Every structure is written in structure tokens, then in C-alpha cells.
Amino acid sequence: MKRVICLYRVSTLGQVDHDDIPMQKTACREYAARHPDWKIVDEISEKGVSGYKISTNERDAILEIKNRAVQHQFDVLLVFMFDRIGRRDDETPFVVQWFVQQGIEVWSAREGEQRFDTHVDKLMNYIRFWQASGESEKTAIRVRTKHSQMVQECQWRGGLVAYGYHLVQKGRTNKKNQPVPDLEIDEDEAKIVREIYHLLVDEGYGTNRVAKYLNAKGIKTKRGTTLWRGTSIRALIDNPIYKGILRFGPERSQPFKHLIIIDEARYDKCLEIVKGRAKGSTKDQDSPKTSASRSLLTGLLYCADCGSKLCFTHNTTRRHLASGDIRLHERDLYRCYRKISAPDSCNGQSAYHVEPIIEAVETKVREFLSQIGEIPEEDLLKLAASRKQEVCEVALKQARSDYENAKRQVDALEDQAIKALTGESQLDLNIINSMLVKHRAKMTEALDAMEEAEGRMNAEKQNARNVKAEIDEIRSWVDQYAESSVEAKHMVIARLIDRIEVGSGYEVHIQFRVSVAQLVRKTA
């Protein structure tokens, strides 16, 4: 018997309340029951754990299952769908592959077994989780869009209400006809907000002094404590709600008059004063210019010698000229801080200029995309197409044939039963009925098998559509990359590249997530 561990996961506690885990359990148990050589030895549940936001290295359930895999305590890892293992395209595919390398079979009750017999299997494994990651991103986009709409419509989004306001019921309801509260100025707290602005703008108080003042007066925070801090004062005056504007990330609403506690001019003046104090006197100083290059390779660069991450730094040095002028010399660098802090532990360079690295990486990326662009789309689709689809087609044909045969047997026996009742047949009715019970059970079993095969077939067709969408996306980057913004280039590079190692002499080695060499060999 193969020992099976089932893993169930839901992203939010709300899903636990709506029976998502019991649904996964039922599906996995039924699937395991169809394998006579399987025996479930344990079931592990993760409740309220995001497979997209949280790394598998931080999930106790995954760590426990990995430990048990190393100790050979089970043979099969069964999940409802593969995205229950995780939704991170830069991590989860390799977790699945790790289990298989340990001799563990990884199965999904909806998608079958994940194997790694060929390069196509590896590509499909990656693309599956790439798609799952994309779905998580799309969900996040839908949530952000809804919150942006709520901000523009002056609707409370939930969470802690800003100091100076409270919630009231004004008869508004949501789509489920449940009452929804609205924001309104709390006049008592609004007086404190106005006093804070008065102290900062007119009395010359700093934020720490304002906090001490409020604590001394016994003024309670929104949480009901007298623990005002300078940071809470700075957060308060940085909230545009006091001039009637709601925010969500970069989104800002138009001013709502019924929410205004501080007029816009006074609000802006206060913010300017406080931030000016924080920076100190900088009138005679030239602020370093922001370099857009820092975001292009963020989180991807490593020292080829010691393996440490390379960190971006921006240096500005002043040179006093004979004429009395000051010339600023600016440099963008990537530094290996292990080399700086412990020189003997790393034989690489301590710092690298940004421009040569970016040039080398972009050259490789353009070559990568160029080679992808040269491969005909139909060849890419053939390469990426799941070989399981043909198997599913055969299984579906067999299941339909078994069902039709069983149905013909039942129809024939029912016909004989009618004839036996009317005296047209000499067959024993008891024998006919006993045979009917047996063949009806076979027909029901065949129907279930046919529906399951149809489900697998539909899943493979959907997978093929997803694969085409992913290939179309990669091919769209071929022509757009050169003229894309830095942010767009960063997105492409982050999707294509897993790791960039930089060695002495600016030797750059790039580890692509999808190997062009493999694609080229396969289509040659």
C-alpha cells in the first residue's frame, strides 16, 4: 500500500467558515478511494494561509511534510489542486520538483499526477504555477480596483477609523442587503485634530512635543490609550482625510466637504513644516538625484563568489574647483557587503558600476526574446502542449464505450423483465432482477468514470488555453521590450530571470526561469 498524506489549504479564515476545507477533504478522500493501493495516513490543514504572499519556507505545514518526506514516512502527497501547495511562480514549481526528487508522487484530485520525465513536464509544471501566480495577481487587481472605486464614492473600506471620525448608519446597504456604515466627523476628536495642527503650525511644536502634550492632558488615542507618540502624530498629519480626501495607495478622491476638518492650505503648510524639520536645513545642499536604474535588477543580483545579494547604493561626492565652484560627481553602484565587512570571505569585487551590469543583462534578455521570437508559434504550442491531453481523449472514449455497453445491458434486462411480467418470456424474474442490480451498479460506475474523464479532458483543454495565453504574453514582449518603461522592463526581467550572478571583471551569468536553449533544441 502507498502511504498518502493529504494537504488542504485556504487563503483566508472566511473560506474556513464557508466549508472550503471540508470540500477539499471530500474530493481528496474520494480520489484516494479510487486507488485501491492507496491508504491515507495523515491529513494536514492550513487555515488562513496565502499561497501567494507567504513563502513555503515560512509555512509550518510544508516544512513538516518536507521533513517527513526526508524520513520516508509517506509515498504520495495528494492535494485538491496543485495551487494548494502554493501560488508563487518563482518557488512552488521547484517545491513540487523537490518532492518528486525525494521519491514522493505528487497528485492533484483535479489535475492528476505531476511528473518530471521530460523537459515538457518541467515546462508545464512551471507554467501551471506561473498561471496560478497570475491568477493571484489578477485577484489582487480586482480587489484594488474595488477599493479604488469605494474611495472615489466616499465609502468606508474597513479597518481602523481615522482619529477625528466615527461610523454612523445612514440606511445604506450592500449587495447582500446588509447595512453599511459611513464616515462622519466626530466633533470631540475633531477639536483635538485642530489643536494638533495649531500647535504644529502656530506654536512651533514638534511632533514628539505634541505627543507629550496630549499624553499629559489625558487625551486618548483611537484605541483608547494615552500613548501618543511622535510617529503617530506624523502619521496623523500625513493623512489627507483631514482635508476631505480619501486615499487608497496612490489613489486619491476628490475632496468631500462633509469630511473636511482642516482646510487644504493649512494642511499642506503643516506637512511642509514637519517634513522640513525632519530633513533639517538643506537649502544649500544638492539632493542626490533618483536613479531609475536601481529598480531594474532589484532582488536579482548576487555575488558570483560568495553568493551574497548585491545591494544598490548611490554616491554623490563634491569636488571643489579652482574657480570656487563645486562639481558633483554621482555614481550608481552595486555593493557586496560581505566583501566589505569580511574581505577574506569573498574573492570577488566589493563594488560594481551599475551601467555595465544593466547593459549585459539587457543584451542577454534581448537575445532571449529574439530567439523566442524566431521560433514559430505553432512549434512553441506543440512543445508546451500537455501530452496528457491525448491520454485523456483515449480515456474518455473508453469510459463512454463502457457506459454505452453497460446501458445496453441494462436496457436489455429491463426489456426482459417487462416480457417476464407479461408472460412473453420464460426467464425467471428474480434472476433478471438480480442481474439488473449488478448491471445498474456497473452503469453508475461507468457514468461516474465518464464524467471524471470529461472533467480531466476539460481541464486539459483549459490548460492548453492557458499555455497559449502565457506564450502569447512572452511573445508580446519581443517587440515591446526595447521601448518599455523601466518599470515594465523590471516586470519582464523579474518574470524571465531567476538569478543574476556577477563576478570579477563584470562577468555576468544569468539563470533564466525558462531555458531558451531547451526550446531551441526541442524545435530544431
C-alpha positions, -999 to 999 in steps of 0.1 A, spaced: 0 0 0 12 35 -8 10 58 22 -8 91 14 -6 125 31 -33 150 21 -26 187 23 -56 212 24 -52 250 24 -74 281 23 -61 316 20 -85 333 44 -103 324 76 -135 334 58 -130 304 35 -128 281 65 -162 294 76 -176 286 42 -165 249 43 -137 251 17 -115 227 37 -143 201 41 -149 203 3 -112 196 -3 -112 167 21 -142 151 5 -126 154 -30 -92 140 -19 -108 112 1 -129 102 -29 -100 104 -52 -78 83 -29 -106 57 -26 -104 51 -64 -68 39 -60 -70 5 -42 -33 6 -34 -35 40 -16 -41 45 21 -44 80 37 -21 81 67 -25 118 76 -44 149 66 -28 183 72 -48 216 70 -36 252 66 -62 278 75 -59 314 65 -25 309 48 -19 327 15 0 305 -10 10 337 -29 21 361 -2 38 335 21 69 316 12 68 278 16 99 282 38 77 301 63 47 276 62 48 251 90 27 225 71 51 224 41 81 223 64 66 193 83 57 175 51 92 180 38 107 167 70 85 136 68 94 131 31 131 131 40 123 104 66 104 84 40 72 84 61 49 86 31 48 79 -6 21 102 -21 13 139 -15 -23 145 -25 -39 179 -28 -72 191 -42 -54 213 -68 -17 219 -72 -21 256 -62 -29 244 -27 8 238 -24 15 274 -34 9 301 -60 44 316 -63 59 311 -98 94 317 -85 92 290 -58 63 265 -59 73 246 -91 107 238 -75 90 227 -43 69 202 -63 100 190 -81 118 186 -48 92 162 -35 94 141 -67 132 140 -64 127 126 -29 107 97 -44 73 112 -34 45 111 -60 26 145 -62 -10 142 -72 -40 165 -75 -76 153 -73 -84 176 -102 -53 176 -123 -37 141 -119 0 134 -112 28 159 -118 58 141 -133 92 152 -145 101 127 -171 108 152 -198 116 189 -203 80 194 -213 69 181 -179 92 207 -163 79 235 -185 43 226 -178 50 224 -141 64 259 -142 37 273 -165 10 259 -141 23 279 -112 30 309 -134 -7 308 -142 -16 304 -105 6 333 -96 -11 354 -124 -45 345 -110 -34 357 -76 -22 389 -92 -55 393 -110 -74 388 -78 -53 415 -62 -60 438 -91 -98 432 -88 -96 439 -50 -75 471 -56 -100 482 -83 -129 478 -60 -112 497 -32 -103 525 -56 -140 527 -66 -150 528 -29 -126 557 -23 -140 577 -52 -175 571 -39 -166 581 -3 -173 546 11 -156 533 42 -133 503 32 -130 488 67 -102 488 92 -94 513 119 -113 546 115 -90 577 114 -88 598 145 -114 626 142 -141 604 126 -166 577 136 -190 554 118 -228 560 115 -256 541 99 -274 562 73 -295 535 57 -271 524 30 -269 487 23 -246 465 2 -254 439 -25 -264 414 2 -288 439 17 -267 442 48 -264 477 65 -231 495 56 -218 524 78 -205 557 66 -178 581 79 -188 612 98 -168 638 117 -165 631 154 -167 667 168 -149 659 201 -120 643 183 -120 670 156 -113 696 182 -81 676 192 -71 674 155 -74 712 151 -54 717 183 -26 694 169 -24 715 137 -25 747 158 4 735 179 25 724 149 18 754 127 13 783 151 31 773 183 62 758 167 58 724 185 75 693 171 56 660 168 72 645 199 63 676 219 27 674 207 26 637 217 38 646 252 13 674 254 -16 651 246 -5 624 269 -1 650 298 -36 662 291 -50 627 293 -63 627 257 -69 592 245 -60 577 211 -84 560 189 -75 527 206 -85 542 240 -50 546 254 -29 577 264 1 565 244 5 592 218 39 591 200 57 613 176 53 587 149 15 586 154 13 624 152 34 623 119 11 596 105 -20 616 115 -9 648 97 1 628 66 -34 615 62 -53 636 35 -87 627 51 -84 658 72 -88 679 41 -117 657 30 -97 634 6 -98 596 9 -68 576 -2 -60 540 -11 -24 535 -20 -16 561 -47 -53 567 -54 -69 599 -41 -105 610 -42 -119 644 -48 -124 665 -15 -157 656 3 -169 687 21 -186 668 49 -153 652 59 -131 684 60 -116 692 94 -86 712 82 -86 734 52 -62 724 24 -38 754 27 -33 748 65 -29 710 59 -2 715 33 16 741 54 17 718 84 31 689 64 57 712 48 68 724 82 71 689 98 89 673 68 112 703 66 122 698 102 128 661 96 152 669 67 170 697 85 184 727 67 191 716 31 188 749 12 225 749 3 227 712 -4 221 694 -36 199 664 -31 211 632 -48 192 625 -80 170 595 -80 183 569 -104 157 548 -122 183 521 -128 181 509 -92 147 493 -97 156 474 -129 175 445 -112 162 447 -77 164 414 -58 180 395 -87 218 403 -83 242 381 -64 279 380 -59 293 351 -80 320 343 -54 302 344 -20 266 342 -31 255 373 -11 230 397 -26 244 428 -42 228 460 -28 222 492 -47 239 524 -35 240 559 -48 271 580 -41 274 618 -45 308 634 -39 318 670 -41 348 684 -59 359 719 -52 372 735 -84 399 762 -85 372 787 -97 354 781 -64 326 762 -79 315 728 -67 311 699 -91 290 670 -80 302 635 -90 274 609 -88 278 571 -91 253 543 -90 269 511 -76 260 476 -66 280 465 -35 288 432 -19 287 440 18 302 406 28 333 416 8 333 450 26 327 437 61 348 404 58 372 407 29 387 372 35 353 355 30 349 368 -6 373 369 -35 350 390 -57 348 427 -62 334 449 -34 315 472 -58 303 472 -94 292 501 -116 255 498 -125 257 506 -162 278 477 -174 257 452 -155 224 465 -168 239 466 -203 250 430 -201 217 418 -187 196 437 -212 217 423 -240 210 387 -228 173 395 -223 170 408 -259 188 377 -272 165 356 -251 134 373 -266 148 373 -301 153 336 -300 118 331 -287 105 353 -315 123 332 -341 105 300 -330 72 296 -349 42 299 -325 28 266 -335 61 249 -326 60 266 -292 25 254 -287 33 219 -297 63 220 -273 42 233 -244 11 212 -251 3 187 -225 9 151 -236 -18 141 -212 -45 155 -235 -42 126 -259 -43 101 -230 -74 119 -217 -91 116 -251 -85 79 -251 -97 75 -215 -128 94 -223 -136 73 -254 -131 41 -233 -153 55 -205 -180 64 -230 -178 29 -245 -180 12 -211 -210 33 -202 -228 26 -235 -222 -11 -231 -235 -11 -196 -265 9 -206 -273 -16 -234 -271 -44 -209 -295 -26 -185 -319 -17 -213 -319 -54 -225 -326 -67 -190 -353 -42 -184 -369 -53 -216 -367 -89 -205 -382 -80 -171 -413 -65 -188 -416 -96 -210 -414 -118 -180 -441 -99 -163 -464 -101 -194 -456 -138 -199 -437 -132 -232 -405 -146 -217 -399 -177 -197 -369 -163 -179 -370 -162 -141 -379 -126 -130 -359 -130 -98 -328 -138 -118 -334 -109 -141 -338 -85 -112 -306 -97 -95 -288 -92 -128 -303 -57 -131 -290 -47 -98 -255 -58 -108 -255 -41 -142 -271 -9 -129 -243 -6 -105 -218 -11 -134 -237 16 -154 -235 40 -125 -198 33 -120 -192 37 -158 -212 70 -157 -190 83 -129 -159 73 -148 -171 90 -179 -179 123 -160 -145 121 -144 -128 116 -178 -148 145 -192 -136 167 -163 -100 157 -169 -104 164 -206 -119 198 -200 -92 206 -175 -65 197 -202 -83 219 -228 -84 248 -203 -47 242 -196 -39 244 -233 -57 277 -235 -37 289 -205 -5 278 -221 -13 297 -253 -21 328 -233 13 325 -215 32 320 -248 13 350 -263 24 371 -234 61 361 -237 60 367 -275 44 401 -269 75 412 -250 97 406 -281 87 438 -298 77 458 -268 107 454 -245 131 479 -262 106 508 -259 92 498 -225 95 519 -193 119 509 -166 90 496 -145 78 475 -174 113 462 -182 117 453 -145 85 432 -147 97 413 -177 131 407 -163 116 395 -130 93 371 -148 121 357 -171 151 356 -147 155 337 -115 190 349 -106 219 370 -119 254 364 -106 281 390 -111 318 381 -108 351 399 -111 356 417 -143 319 421 -147 314 386 -157 276 381 -157 258 347 -155 220 347 -159 198 319 -148 166 321 -168 134 306 -155 125 291 -189 155 278 -209 157 291 -244 183 265 -251 158 238 -243 132 254 -265 156 258 -294 168 222 -291 133 209 -290 122 228 -321 154 223 -341 
